[in-house]
Amino acid sequence: LQIHSVEARHASHLRQMVAANVTGASGLKPWISLGAGGISNDTGVPQVNAVYDRENTTSQLNVPITGIATGVTAAAAAESFDEFLTRAEVINIANLFIKTGFKLS
């Protein structure tokens, strides 16, 4: 869990840097939120869609989070939880950043 929290802090800081320095990205939050039209990837960078799979989930244990209280929107529900990743998904994401010839399988 310690590694996960460090990675989360790094990702949050990078998102803040993008929001501060990239034209058109000022609305990007430090945490993952819903993108345009309710898609998982809120960055607008389609090459990293795999990183954001299921980040638009608005229920946990088959319980819908939207509407459980006033103001709980789909965006708020999606922001509330981290989604699990399978081994195959982790490898797919890691391979986005690994040089050809050294990819994981």
C-alpha positions in Angstrom: 0.0 0.0 0.0 2.9 2.4 0.6 4.0 2.0 -3.0 0.4 2.7 -4.2 0.2 5.9 -2.1 3.5 7.2 -3.5 2.3 6.5 -7.0 -0.9 8.2 -6.3 0.9 11.3 -5.0 3.1 11.4 -8.1 0.1 11.0 -10.4 -1.7 13.8 -8.6 1.3 16.1 -8.8 1.7 15.4 -12.6 -2.0 16.1 -13.1 -1.6 19.4 -11.2 1.5 20.3 -13.4 -0.5 19.6 -16.6 -3.5 21.7 -15.3 -1.2 24.6 -14.6 0.9 24.5 -17.8 -1.0 22.9 -20.7 -3.5 25.1 -22.6 -7.0 23.8 -22.2 -6.2 21.6 -19.2 -7.0 24.1 -16.4 -10.0 22.1 -15.3 -8.1 18.9 -14.8 -8.4 17.8 -11.2 -5.5 16.2 -9.2 -7.7 13.1 -8.9 -9.4 11.1 -11.7 -12.9 12.4 -12.6 -15.2 11.8 -15.5 -14.2 13.0 -18.9 -16.4 14.6 -21.6 -19.6 12.6 -22.0 -18.9 10.5 -18.9 -15.9 8.6 -20.3 -13.2 7.2 -17.9 -10.3 9.1 -19.4 -10.6 12.8 -18.3 -7.2 13.8 -19.8 -8.2 14.0 -23.4 -5.2 11.8 -24.3 -6.6 8.7 -26.0 -3.2 6.8 -26.0 -3.7 6.3 -22.2 -7.3 5.1 -22.2 -6.1 1.8 -20.7 -4.9 3.6 -17.6 -8.5 4.9 -17.0 -10.5 1.7 -17.6 -13.5 1.5 -15.2 -12.7 4.8 -13.6 -16.2 5.8 -14.5 -17.7 3.2 -12.2 -20.6 4.7 -10.1 -21.4 1.6 -8.0 -19.6 -0.5 -5.5 -20.6 -4.1 -4.7 -23.6 -3.6 -7.0 -24.8 -0.7 -4.9 -25.3 2.5 -7.0 -23.6 5.4 -5.3 -25.3 8.1 -7.3 -28.4 9.5 -5.6 -27.7 8.1 -2.2 -27.6 11.6 -0.9 -28.3 15.1 -2.3 -25.6 16.1 -4.7 -24.0 12.7 -5.3 -23.5 13.0 -9.0 -22.0 10.4 -11.4 -18.7 12.4 -11.3 -18.7 12.5 -7.5 -19.4 8.7 -7.3 -16.7 7.9 -9.9 -14.2 10.0 -8.0 -14.9 8.2 -4.7 -13.2 4.8 -5.4 -10.1 3.3 -6.9 -10.8 0.5 -9.3 -9.0 -2.8 -9.2 -6.7 -3.9 -12.0 -6.1 -7.4 -13.3 -2.6 -8.7 -14.0 -3.2 -8.4 -17.7 -4.4 -4.8 -17.3 -1.3 -3.9 -15.3 1.0 -5.4 -17.9 -0.9 -3.6 -20.7 -0.5 -0.2 -18.8 3.2 -0.8 -18.0 3.9 -1.7 -21.6 2.8 1.8 -22.6 5.9 3.1 -21.0 8.4 0.3 -21.7 10.8 0.3 -24.7 10.1 -2.2 -27.5 12.1 -5.3 -27.0 11.7 -5.1 -23.2 7.9 -5.4 -23.0 6.3 -7.5 -20.3 4.2 -10.5 -21.2 
